[in-house]
Amino acid sequence: MTGVLLAVIYFAFVSLGLPDGLLGAAWPTMGPALGVPVSWAGGISTVISLGTIVSALMSDRMTLRFGVGRVTACSVATTAVALMGFSWSSAYWMLLVCAVPYGLGAGGVDAALNNYVAVHYASRHMSWLHCMWGVGASVGPYVMSLALTDGHGWPWGYRAIGVIQMVLTAVLLCTLPLWRGRVVLAPGAQHEEDTRKAGDAPEGTTSTTARGRAQSRGAHPMGLAQVMAIRGVAPTIAMFFCYCALETTTGLWAGSYMVQQRGVDRAVEAAWVALFFVGITVGRAVGGLLTLWCYDPTMIRLGQAILGCGLLLMMIPASQHGWTLAGLGLVGLGCAPIYPSIIHATPGYFGEERSQSIVGVQMAGAYTGSLIVPPVFGLIAQRVTLAWFPWCLLALLVVMVLLHERLRRTVGSGRRALS
C-alpha cells in the first residue's frame, strides 16, 4: 500500500503545478479583456502569495493536529474552488477575491507534502516529485493556450484545471486511511528500504529508524522566533526567497517580455512560457538520477550554473527568437534541482524532529519572495522598461549563490549527509 500512497503523492504534485503557470500565460489576454494595465497581474500574485504565507506558517500546527492526508485533501479542495471562481470572474476585483482561497490552499499542501517527502523518502523521490510539479506547470500553460487558440477564452483554461483539482480531492479523500497508516511507521524504515532498492546511493540519502521514531514521538510545533533562532535557518529562508522570486517572476513576466521586447506573437507566447516549465520538468527528471551520485549541495550549485548560462543567452540582442527561446529553456533547467535539493537537505541540516516547523517557515519565505518581487518588477516594467527582465533575474541568482555558500560555511561542515 506504500506504493499506492506514493503514486497518490506523485499525482498530487502534478495537480499542484497545474495552476502555477496559468496567470502568466493568460494575462496578456486577460488584462486587455478586463480593461486593466499589465502591471495589475502583480496584484493577483500578491494576494495569492499572502495566502500561501499564512497557510505555510500554520502548516506545522495543522499537520500535527489533523495529519498530512487531511491537510492535503482540504488544501486541494480549497484550490479547486478558487480556480472555478477564477473561471467565473468578469472583473478584476473578483479575481482578487478568488486569489485568497487559491493562496491558502496552495501553501497548505506545499508545506505539508514537501516535509513529508523529505522525511520519508530518498532524494531521488523529492526530485522526481518536483518533476511531476513541473509536468503540471508545463501542461497548465498549454491548456490555456488551447483554450485561447480554439476561441474558448481564458475562463475555460481555468475551468479545466479546476475540474482536475476536484478529481484529485476525491482521490485524496478515498486514500485517507493510507496516510493514517503511514504516519505511525518510523520514517527512517521506509527511507532505508528505498535506498537499498537504489543500491549504493550517496551517504545521507537514508535516515535511521531510531531517528524516525524519535521524530514521530517528539515532534511539536515551534514558533517563528524559535525557528529563526536555529543556527543556519536564516540563510535557507533567504535562499527560498530569492529562488521563488526568480521562478515566479519568470513565470509571470516572461510572456509579456517576449511579446513586448522580442516581438513574439500573442497567440504563441503561452506555449513559449511553457518551455520554461518544460525545462524545470526535464531537469528534475534527470536530476532524480543524478542524486544517486551527487549530494544536495552539488545539485544546487549545478543548477545555479546552468541558470546563469540561460540568463546570459536571454541577454543577447538578436533579431531571431532562438537565443531567447534557448535561454528560457536553460533557465528552467537550472531552476530544476535547486528547490527540491534545499528542502531535502533540511532534515539533514537541522534534524527531522524540527523539519516540519522549519519547512513551513521556509515556504513562507519562498512565498514572500513570490509576493514582493513580481509586483515590484511589474512597476519597473510599467515605469521604466521590460528590458530589465533578465538583469533582475541575474541579480536574484547572484544573491542566492552567495547565500548558499554562506549556509555551507555555517552548518555544512561536519554534516556527512550533505558533504
NORPE-V767039 format. One record per pair of residues at least 12 apart in sequence whose ideal C-beta (glycine too) atoms are under 10 Angstrom apart, sorted by sequence separation. I is the first residue (numbers start at 1). GAP is how many residues later the second one is. If there is no record, write none. Layout:
BEGIN
<<I,GAP> <I,GAP>>
END
This chain:
BEGIN
<<59,12> <62,12> <85,12> <86,12> <114,12> <117,12> <144,12> <145,12> <147,12> <194,12> <195,12> <257,12> <287,12> <290,12> <313,12> <314,12> <315,12> <343,12> <346,12> <347,12> <377,12> <380,12> <27,13> <28,13> <58,13> <62,13> <85,13> <86,13> <117,13> <143,13> <144,13> <147,13> <192,13> <193,13> <256,13> <259,13> <313,13> <314,13> <346,13> <27,14> <30,14> <84,14> <85,14> <143,14> <144,14> <146,14> <191,14> <192,14> <255,14> <258,14> <313,14> <314,14> <26,15> <27,15> <82,15> <83,15> <85,15> <114,15> <142,15> <143,15> <191,15> <192,15> <254,15> <255,15> <258,15> <287,15> <312,15> <313,15> <343,15> <377,15> <55,16> <59,16> <82,16> <85,16> <86,16> <113,16> <114,16> <141,16> <143,16> <144,16> <191,16> <192,16> <255,16> <257,16> <283,16> <287,16> <310,16> <311,16> <313,16> <314,16> <343,16> <346,16> <376,16> <377,16> <24,17> <27,17> <81,17> <82,17> <85,17> <140,17> <143,17> <144,17> <190,17> <191,17> <192,17> <255,17> <256,17> <309,17> <310,17> <311,17> <313,17> <314,17> <342,17> <23,18> <27,18> <82,18> <83,18> <140,18> <143,18> <188,18> <189,18> <191,18> <254,18> <255,18> <309,18> <310,18> <312,18> <313,18> <82,19> <83,19> <188,19> <189,19> <190,19> <254,19> <255,19> <283,19> <284,19> <310,19> <311,19> <343,19> <373,19> <55,20> <81,20> <82,20> <113,20> <140,20> <187,20> <188,20> <189,20> <191,20> <192,20> <253,20> <283,20> <310,20> <311,20> <342,20> <343,20> <373,20> <23,21> <24,21> <80,21> <81,21> <82,21> <140,21> <143,21> <186,21> <187,21> <188,21> <191,21> <252,21> <254,21> <255,21> <309,21> <310,21> <23,22> <78,22> <79,22> <80,22> <82,22> <83,22> <139,22> <186,22> <187,22> <188,22> <190,22> <251,22> <254,22> <308,22> <309,22> <310,22> <55,23> <78,23> <79,23> <82,23> <110,23> <186,23> <188,23> <189,23> <250,23> <251,23> <283,23> <307,23> <308,23> <310,23> <311,23> <343,23> <373,23> <77,24> <78,24> <79,24> <81,24> <82,24> <140,24> <185,24> <186,24> <187,24> <188,24> <189,24> <283,24> <306,24> <307,24> <309,24> <310,24> <342,24> <23,25> <78,25> <79,25> <80,25> <136,25> <139,25> <186,25> <187,25> <188,25> <251,25> <306,25> <307,25> <309,25> <310,25> <75,26> <78,26> <79,26> <186,26> <187,26> <188,26> <250,26> <251,26> <306,26> <307,26> <308,26> <51,27> <78,27> <79,27> <185,27> <186,27> <187,27> <188,27> <250,27> <279,27> <306,27> <307,27> <339,27> <369,27> <20,28> <77,28> <78,28> <79,28> <136,28> <185,28> <186,28> <187,28> <188,28> <279,28> <306,28> <307,28> <19,29> <75,29> <76,29> <79,29> <186,29> <187,29> <247,29> <251,29> <305,29> <306,29> <307,29> <74,30> <75,30> <76,30> <78,30> <79,30> <186,30> <247,30> <250,30> <303,30> <304,30> <306,30> <307,30> <51,31> <74,31> <75,31> <78,31> <185,31> <186,31> <279,31> <303,31> <304,31> <306,31> <307,31> <75,32> <76,32> <77,32> <184,32> <302,32> <303,32> <306,32> <72,33> <75,33> <76,33> <183,33> <247,33> <303,33> <304,33> <48,34> <74,34> <75,34> <276,34> <302,34> <303,34> <304,34> <74,35> <75,35> <302,35> <303,35> <72,36> <73,36> <75,36> <301,36> <302,36> <303,36> <71,37> <72,37> <75,37> <299,37> <300,37> <301,37> <303,37> <71,38> <72,38> <75,38> <299,38> <300,38> <303,38> <298,39> <299,39> <300,39> <302,39> <71,40> <72,40> <300,40> <301,40> <68,41> <71,41> <72,41> <296,41> <299,41> <300,41> <44,42> <70,42> <71,42> <296,42> <299,42> <300,42> <69,43> <294,43> <298,43> <299,43> <68,44> <72,44> <296,44> <297,44> <63,45> <67,45> <68,45> <71,45> <296,45> <297,45> <299,45> <300,45> <54,46> <58,46> <62,46> <66,46> <283,46> <287,46> <291,46> <295,46> <296,46> <299,46> <56,47> <68,47> <69,47> <279,47> <282,47> <283,47> <286,47> <290,47> <294,47> <296,47> <44,48> <47,48> <48,48> <51,48> <55,48> <56,48> <59,48> <63,48> <68,48> <284,48> <288,48> <296,48> <297,48> <43,49> <47,49> <50,49> <51,49> <54,49> <55,49> <58,49> <59,49> <62,49> <63,49> <68,49> <272,49> <275,49> <279,49> <280,49> <283,49> <284,49> <287,49> <288,49> <291,49> <296,49> <46,50> <47,50> <48,50> <49,50> <50,50> <51,50> <52,50> <53,50> <54,50> <55,50> <56,50> <57,50> <58,50> <59,50> <62,50> <63,50> <275,50> <278,50> <279,50> <282,50> <283,50> <286,50> <287,50> <291,50> <295,50> <296,50> <44,51> <47,51> <48,51> <51,51> <52,51> <53,51> <55,51> <56,51> <59,51> <60,51> <275,51> <276,51> <277,51> <278,51> <279,51> <280,51> <281,51> <282,51> <283,51> <284,51> <285,51> <286,51> <287,51> <40,52> <43,52> <44,52> <47,52> <48,52> <51,52> <52,52> <55,52> <56,52> <59,52> <60,52> <63,52> <68,52> <262,52> <272,52> <275,52> <276,52> <277,52> <279,52> <280,52> <281,52> <283,52> <284,52> <288,52> <296,52> <43,53> <46,53> <47,53> <48,53> <50,53> <51,53> <52,53> <54,53> <55,53> <58,53> <59,53> <63,53> <268,53> <272,53> <275,53> <276,53> <279,53> <280,53> <283,53> <284,53> <287,53> <291,53> <295,53> <296,53> <41,54> <44,54> <45,54> <48,54> <49,54> <50,54> <51,54> <52,54> <53,54> <54,54> <55,54> <56,54> <57,54> <59,54> <274,54> <275,54> <276,54> <278,54> <279,54> <280,54> <282,54> <283,54> <287,54> <34,55> <36,55> <40,55> <44,55> <47,55> <48,55> <51,55> <52,55> <55,55> <56,55> <59,55> <60,55> <273,55> <275,55> <276,55> <277,55> <278,55> <279,55> <280,55> <281,55> <283,55> <284,55> <16,56> <30,56> <34,56> <35,56> <36,56> <40,56> <43,56> <47,56> <48,56> <51,56> <52,56> <55,56> <56,56> <59,56> <258,56> <262,56> <263,56> <272,56> <275,56> <276,56> <279,56> <280,56> <284,56> <33,57> <34,57> <35,57> <46,57> <48,57> <49,57> <50,57> <51,57> <52,57> <55,57> <243,57> <250,57> <257,57> <262,57> <264,57> <272,57> <275,57> <276,57> <279,57> <280,57> <34,58> <44,58> <45,58> <48,58> <49,58> <52,58> <56,58> <262,58> <263,58> <274,58> <277,58> <280,58> <342,58> <349,58> <9,59> <16,59> <30,59> <34,59> <36,59> <44,59> <48,59> <52,59> <109,59> <262,59> <276,59> <280,59> <331,59> <338,59> <12,60> <16,60> <19,60> <26,60> <34,60> <98,60> <105,60> <243,60> <247,60> <250,60> <254,60> <264,60> <8,61> <12,61> <15,61> <18,61> <19,61> <22,61> <31,61> <34,61> <239,61> <243,61> <246,61> <250,61> <262,61> <264,61> <349,61> <350,61> <30,62> <120,62> <262,62> <328,62> <331,62> <335,62> <338,62> <342,62> <345,62> <349,62> <9,63> <12,63> <16,63> <19,63> <23,63> <95,63> <109,63> <116,63> <120,63> <258,63> <261,63> <262,63> <327,63> <334,63> <341,63> <348,63> <349,63> <5,64> <8,64> <12,64> <15,64> <19,64> <22,64> <243,64> <250,64> <15,65> <18,65> <30,65> <89,65> <90,65> <120,65> <246,65> <342,65> <350,65> <87,66> <89,66> <116,66> <120,66> <121,66> <125,66> <258,66> <324,66> <331,66> <338,66> <345,66> <349,66> <19,67> <87,67> <88,67> <116,67> <120,67> <257,67> <258,67> <345,67> <348,67> <86,68> <87,68> <119,68> <120,68> <122,68> <123,68> <348,68> <349,68> <86,69> <87,69> <89,69> <118,69> <119,69> <120,69> <121,69> <122,69> <125,69> <348,69> <349,69> <87,70> <88,70> <120,70> <121,70> <122,70> <124,70> <254,70> <258,70> <317,70> <345,70> <347,70> <348,70> <84,71> <86,71> <87,71> <88,71> <116,71> <119,71> <120,71> <122,71> <123,71> <124,71> <257,71> <23,72> <86,72> <87,72> <119,72> <121,72> <122,72> <123,72> <315,72> <345,72> <346,72> <85,73> <86,73> <87,73> <118,73> <121,73> <122,73> <125,73> <345,73> <83,74> <84,74> <87,74> <88,74> <120,74> <121,74> <124,74> <254,74> <315,74> <316,74> <344,74> <83,75> <84,75> <86,75> <87,75> <122,75> <123,75> <314,75> <315,75> <23,76> <82,76> <83,76> <86,76> <87,76> <122,76> <314,76> <315,76> <83,77> <84,77> <85,77> <124,77> <254,77> <313,77> <314,77> <341,77> <83,78> <84,78> <123,78> <250,78> <254,78> <311,78> <312,78> <315,78> <23,79> <83,79> <84,79> <122,79> <123,79> <126,79> <311,79> <314,79> <315,79> <82,80> <83,80> <122,80> <125,80> <310,80> <311,80> <314,80> <80,81> <81,81> <83,81> <84,81> <123,81> <124,81> <250,81> <251,81> <311,81> <79,82> <80,82> <83,82> <84,82> <122,82> <123,82> <250,82> <311,82> <312,82> <19,83> <79,83> <80,83> <82,83> <83,83> <122,83> <123,83> <310,83> <311,83> <80,84> <81,84> <121,84> <122,84> <247,84> <251,84> <311,84> <80,85> <81,85> <122,85> <246,85> <247,85> <250,85> <308,85> <311,85> <19,86> <20,86> <79,86> <80,86> <121,86> <205,86> <307,86> <308,86> <311,86> <19,87> <78,87> <79,87> <80,87> <120,87> <205,87> <307,87> <310,87> <77,88> <80,88> <81,88> <119,88> <246,88> <247,88> <16,89> <76,89> <77,89> <79,89> <80,89> <118,89> <202,89> <246,89> <307,89> <308,89> <16,90> <76,90> <79,90> <201,90> <202,90> <205,90> <307,90> <308,90> <76,91> <77,91> <78,91> <201,91> <202,91> <204,91> <205,91> <244,91> <247,91> <76,92> <77,92> <119,92> <120,92> <200,92> <201,92> <202,92> <203,92> <204,92> <243,92> <246,92> <247,92> <305,92> <16,93> <76,93> <77,93> <119,93> <198,93> <199,93> <200,93> <202,93> <304,93> <307,93> <308,93> <15,94> <16,94> <75,94> <76,94> <198,94> <202,94> <244,94> <304,94> <307,94> <73,95> <74,95> <76,95> <77,95> <120,95> <243,95> <244,95> <13,96> <72,96> <73,96> <76,96> <77,96> <119,96> <202,96> <242,96> <243,96> <304,96> <305,96> <12,97> <13,97> <16,97> <72,97> <73,97> <75,97> <76,97> <119,97> <195,97> <303,97> <304,97> <16,98> <73,98> <74,98> <240,98> <73,99> <74,99> <239,99> <240,99> <243,99> <12,100> <13,100> <72,100> <73,100> <119,100> <239,100> <300,100> <301,100> <304,100> <12,101> <13,101> <73,101> <300,101> <70,102> <73,102> <240,102> <69,103> <70,103> <72,103> <73,103> <239,103> <240,103> <301,103> <9,104> <13,104> <69,104> <72,104> <300,104> <301,104> <69,106> <70,106> <73,106> <236,106> <9,107> <69,107> <72,107> <236,107> <297,107> <300,107> <301,107> <9,108> <69,108> <71,108> <297,108> <300,108> <67,109> <69,109> <70,109> <236,109> <69,110> <70,110> <137,110> <141,110> <236,110> <297,110> <6,111> <9,111> <68,111> <69,111> <140,111> <297,111> <9,112> <67,112> <68,112> <69,112> <16,113> <17,113> <20,113> <21,113> <67,113> <69,113> <157,113> <233,113> <236,113> <6,114> <16,114> <17,114> <20,114> <26,114> <30,114> <68,114> <69,114> <137,114> <141,114> <236,114> <5,115> <6,115> <10,115> <13,115> <14,115> <17,115> <18,115> <21,115> <22,115> <25,115> <26,115> <29,115> <67,115> <68,115> <297,115> <9,116> <13,116> <16,116> <17,116> <20,116> <21,116> <24,116> <25,116> <67,116> <154,116> <233,116> <12,117> <13,117> <14,117> <15,117> <16,117> <17,117> <18,117> <19,117> <20,117> <21,117> <23,117> <24,117> <25,117> <232,117> <233,117> <2,118> <10,118> <13,118> <14,118> <15,118> <17,118> <18,118> <19,118> <20,118> <21,118> <22,118> <23,118> <25,118> <26,118> <29,118> <30,118> <148,118> <149,118> <231,118> <232,118> <244,118> <248,118> <252,118> <297,118> <2,119> <6,119> <10,119> <13,119> <14,119> <17,119> <18,119> <21,119> <22,119> <25,119> <26,119> <29,119> <148,119> <149,119> <230,119> <231,119> <240,119> <244,119> <247,119> <248,119> <251,119> <9,120> <12,120> <13,120> <14,120> <16,120> <17,120> <18,120> <20,120> <21,120> <24,120> <25,120> <28,120> <33,120> <34,120> <63,120> <230,120> <249,120> <261,120> <298,120> <10,121> <11,121> <12,121> <13,121> <14,121> <15,121> <16,121> <17,121> <18,121> <19,121> <20,121> <21,121> <22,121> <23,121> <26,121> <33,121> <149,121> <230,121> <233,121> <237,121> <240,121> <241,121> <244,121> <245,121> <248,121> <249,121> <252,121> <253,121> <260,121> <295,121> <296,121> <297,121> <298,121> <10,122> <13,122> <14,122> <17,122> <18,122> <21,122> <22,122> <25,122> <26,122> <33,122> <145,122> <148,122> <149,122> <236,122> <240,122> <243,122> <244,122> <245,122> <247,122> <248,122> <252,122> <256,122> <295,122> <296,122> <297,122> <6,123> <9,123> <10,123> <13,123> <14,123> <17,123> <18,123> <21,123> <25,123> <30,123> <145,123> <147,123> <227,123> <236,123> <239,123> <240,123> <241,123> <242,123> <243,123> <244,123> <245,123> <246,123> <247,123> <248,123> <251,123> <252,123> <295,123> <296,123> <12,124> <29,124> <30,124> <145,124> <146,124> <230,124> <233,124> <237,124> <238,124> <240,124> <241,124> <242,124> <244,124> <245,124> <246,124> <248,124> <249,124> <250,124> <253,124> <257,124> <261,124> <262,124> <295,124> <10,125> <11,125> <14,125> <18,125> <22,125> <29,125> <30,125> <145,125> <146,125> <233,125> <236,125> <237,125> <240,125> <241,125> <244,125> <245,125> <248,125> <249,125> <252,125> <253,125> <256,125> <260,125> <261,125> <28,126> <144,126> <145,126> <232,126> <236,126> <237,126> <239,126> <240,126> <241,126> <243,126> <244,126> <245,126> <248,126> <249,126> <252,126> <260,126> <261,126> <26,127> <27,127> <30,127> <143,127> <144,127> <145,127> <227,127> <230,127> <234,127> <237,127> <238,127> <239,127> <240,127> <241,127> <242,127> <243,127> <244,127> <245,127> <246,127> <249,127> <253,127> <259,127> <260,127> <261,127> <26,128> <29,128> <30,128> <141,128> <142,128> <145,128> <226,128> <230,128> <233,128> <237,128> <240,128> <241,128> <245,128> <249,128> <253,128> <258,128> <261,128> <25,129> <26,129> <141,129> <142,129> <144,129> <145,129> <233,129> <236,129> <237,129> <240,129> <241,129> <244,129> <245,129> <248,129> <249,129> <257,129> <260,129> <261,129> <140,130> <141,130> <144,130> <227,130> <228,130> <239,130> <240,130> <241,130> <244,130> <256,130> <257,130> <23,131> <26,131> <141,131> <142,131> <143,131> <222,131> <226,131> <227,131> <230,131> <234,131> <237,131> <238,131> <241,131> <242,131> <245,131> <257,131> <258,131> <22,132> <25,132> <26,132> <141,132> <142,132> <215,132> <222,132> <227,132> <233,132> <237,132> <241,132> <245,132> <257,132> <140,133> <141,133> <218,133> <219,133> <220,133> <224,133> <227,133> <228,133> <253,133> <256,133> <257,133> <140,134> <141,134> <218,134> <219,134> <220,134> <222,134> <223,134> <227,134> <22,135> <23,135> <138,135> <139,135> <141,135> <142,135> <218,135> <219,135> <221,135> <222,135> <226,135> <227,135> <254,135> <22,136> <137,136> <138,136> <141,136> <142,136> <211,136> <215,136> <216,136> <217,136> <218,136> <219,136> <220,136> <221,136> <222,136> <224,136> <253,136> <254,136> <137,137> <138,137> <140,137> <141,137> <214,137> <215,137> <216,137> <219,137> <220,137> <224,137> <227,137> <19,138> <22,138> <138,138> <139,138> <214,138> <215,138> <219,138> <222,138> <223,138> <19,139> <22,139> <137,139> <138,139> <139,139> <205,139> <214,139> <215,139> <221,139> <222,139> <250,139> <253,139> <254,139> <21,140> <137,140> <138,140> <204,140> <207,140> <211,140> <212,140> <215,140> <224,140> <249,140> <250,140> <253,140> <20,141> <136,141> <137,141> <138,141> <204,141> <207,141> <211,141> <215,141> <18,142> <19,142> <134,142> <135,142> <138,142> <139,142> <211,142> <250,142> <18,143> <19,143> <134,143> <135,143> <137,143> <138,143> <204,143> <205,143> <249,143> <250,143> <18,144> <133,144> <134,144> <137,144> <138,144> <204,144> <208,144> <249,144> <19,145> <134,145> <135,145> <136,145> <207,145> <15,146> <18,146> <19,146> <134,146> <135,146> <246,146> <247,146> <250,146> <18,147> <133,147> <134,147> <135,147> <245,147> <246,147> <249,147> <133,148> <134,148> <245,148> <246,148> <15,149> <16,149> <131,149> <132,149> <134,149> <135,149> <246,149> <247,149> <14,150> <15,150> <18,150> <130,150> <131,150> <134,150> <135,150> <246,150> <15,151> <130,151> <131,151> <133,151> <134,151> <245,151> <246,151> <15,152> <16,152> <131,152> <132,152> <244,152> <11,153> <15,153> <130,153> <131,153> <132,153> <242,153> <243,153> <246,153> <14,154> <15,154> <130,154> <131,154> <242,154> <243,154> <245,154> <246,154> <64,155> <129,155> <130,155> <131,155> <241,155> <242,155> <245,155> <11,156> <12,156> <15,156> <63,156> <64,156> <65,156> <127,156> <128,156> <131,156> <191,156> <242,156> <11,157> <15,157> <64,157> <127,157> <128,157> <130,157> <131,157> <242,157> <243,157> <63,158> <126,158> <127,158> <130,158> <241,158> <242,158> <12,159> <60,159> <61,159> <62,159> <127,159> <128,159> <129,159> <241,159> <242,159> <8,160> <11,160> <12,160> <60,160> <61,160> <127,160> <128,160> <187,160> <239,160> <240,160> <242,160> <243,160> <11,161> <60,161> <61,161> <126,161> <127,161> <128,161> <191,161> <238,161> <239,161> <242,161> <243,161> <60,162> <126,162> <127,162> <238,162> <239,162> <241,162> <242,162> <8,163> <9,163> <58,163> <60,163> <124,163> <125,163> <127,163> <128,163> <239,163> <240,163> <7,164> <8,164> <11,164> <123,164> <124,164> <127,164> <188,164> <238,164> <239,164> <123,165> <124,165> <126,165> <187,165> <238,165> <239,165> <8,166> <9,166> <57,166> <122,166> <124,166> <125,166> <237,166> <238,166> <8,167> <57,167> <60,167> <123,167> <124,167> <235,167> <236,167> <239,167> <7,168> <123,168> <124,168> <187,168> <235,168> <236,168> <238,168> <239,168> <122,169> <123,169> <127,169> <234,169> <235,169> <238,169> <5,170> <8,170> <9,170> <57,170> <122,170> <126,170> <235,170> <4,171> <8,171> <123,171> <235,171> <236,171> <5,172> <6,172> <123,172> <127,172> <234,172> <235,172> <5,173> <123,173> <234,173> <235,173> <1,174> <4,174> <5,174> <232,174> <233,174> <235,174> <236,174> <232,175> <235,175> <236,175> <1,176> <2,176> <5,176> <6,176> <123,176> <232,176> <234,176> <235,176> <1,177> <5,177> <232,177> <233,177> <232,178> <233,178> <2,179> <231,179> <232,179> <1,180> <2,180> <231,180> <232,180> <1,181> <230,181> <2,183> <232,183> <6,184> <2,188> <6,188> <2,191> <2,192> <52,192> <138,194> <49,195> <137,195> <134,198> <49,199> <48,200> <134,201> <134,202> <45,203> <45,204> <131,205> <45,206> <130,206> <133,206> <42,207> <45,207> <130,207> <133,207> <44,208> <45,208> <130,208> <127,209> <130,209> <131,209> <42,210> <127,210> <130,210> <207,210> <41,211> <42,211> <126,211> <129,211> <130,211> <204,211> <206,211> <41,212> <127,212> <128,212> <204,212> <205,212> <126,213> <127,213> <130,213> <203,213> <204,213> <41,214> <126,214> <127,214> <130,214> <203,214> <204,214> <38,215> <41,215> <125,215> <126,215> <202,215> <203,215> <204,215> <124,216> <202,216> <203,216> <39,217> <123,217> <126,217> <127,217> <202,217> <38,218> <123,218> <126,218> <125,219> <126,219> <123,220> <124,220> <38,221> <123,221> <38,222> <118,222> <122,222> <123,222> <117,223> <121,223> <24,224> <118,224> <23,225> <24,225> <27,225> <31,225> <114,225> <118,225> <119,225> <123,225> <24,226> <25,226> <27,226> <29,226> <114,226> <117,226> <118,226> <20,227> <24,227> <25,227> <28,227> <117,227> <118,227> <119,227> <120,227> <20,228> <23,228> <24,228> <27,228> <28,228> <115,228> <118,228> <119,228> <22,229> <23,229> <24,229> <25,229> <26,229> <27,229> <114,229> <118,229> <21,230> <24,230> <25,230> <28,230> <114,230> <118,230> <20,231> <21,231> <24,231> <28,231> <115,231> <20,232> <23,232> <24,232> <28,232> <111,232> <114,232> <115,232> <120,232> <21,233> <110,233> <119,233> <21,234> <32,234> <118,234> <119,234> <119,236> <29,237> <115,237> <118,237> <119,237> <28,238> <29,238> <118,238> <28,239> <116,239> <29,240> <115,240> <116,240> <119,240> <28,241> <29,241> <114,241> <115,241> <118,241> <28,242> <114,242> <115,242> <27,243> <115,243> <116,243> <25,244> <26,244> <112,244> <115,244> <24,245> <25,245> <28,245> <111,245> <114,245> <115,245> <24,246> <25,246> <113,246> <114,246> <25,247> <26,247> <112,247> <115,247> <22,248> <25,248> <111,248> <112,248> <114,248> <115,248> <21,249> <24,249> <25,249> <110,249> <111,249> <114,249> <24,250> <110,250> <111,250> <111,251> <112,251> <21,252> <24,252> <25,252> <108,252> <111,252> <21,253> <24,253> <107,253> <110,253> <111,253> <21,255> <108,255> <111,255> <21,256> <107,256> <110,256> <111,256> <20,257> <106,257> <107,257> <110,257> <107,259> <17,260> <107,260> <106,261> <17,263> <17,264> <103,264> <103,267> <103,268> <68,288> <64,292> <63,293> <64,293> <60,294> <63,294> <60,295> <61,295> <60,296> <61,296> <63,296> <59,297> <60,297> <63,297> <59,298> <60,298> <62,298> <60,299> <61,299> <57,300> <59,300> <60,300> <59,301> <60,301> <58,302> <59,302> <56,303> <57,303> <56,304> <57,304> <59,304> <55,305> <56,305> <59,305> <56,306> <57,306> <58,306> <56,307> <57,307> <53,308> <55,308> <56,308> <55,309> <56,309> <53,310> <54,310> <56,310> <57,310> <52,311> <53,311> <56,311> <52,312> <53,312> <55,312> <56,312> <53,313> <54,313> <52,314> <53,314> <49,315> <52,315> <53,315> <51,316> <52,316> <49,317> <50,317> <53,317> <49,318> <50,318> <52,318> <53,318> <48,319> <49,319> <52,319> <49,320> <50,320> <51,320> <49,321> <50,321> <48,322> <49,322> <48,323> <49,323> <46,324> <47,324> <49,324> <45,325> <46,325> <49,325> <45,326> <46,326> <48,326> <49,326> <45,327> <45,328> <46,328> <42,329> <45,329> <46,329> <42,330> <44,330> <45,330> <46,330> <42,331> <43,331> <44,331> <42,332> <43,332> <46,332> <41,333> <42,333> <45,333> <41,334> <42,334> <39,335> <40,335> <42,335> <43,335> <39,336> <42,336> <41,337> <42,337> <39,338> <40,338> <39,339> <42,339> <38,340> <39,340> <42,340> <37,341> <39,341> <39,342> <40,342> <38,343> <39,343> <38,344> <39,344> <37,345> <38,348> <20,350> <24,350> <23,351>>
END
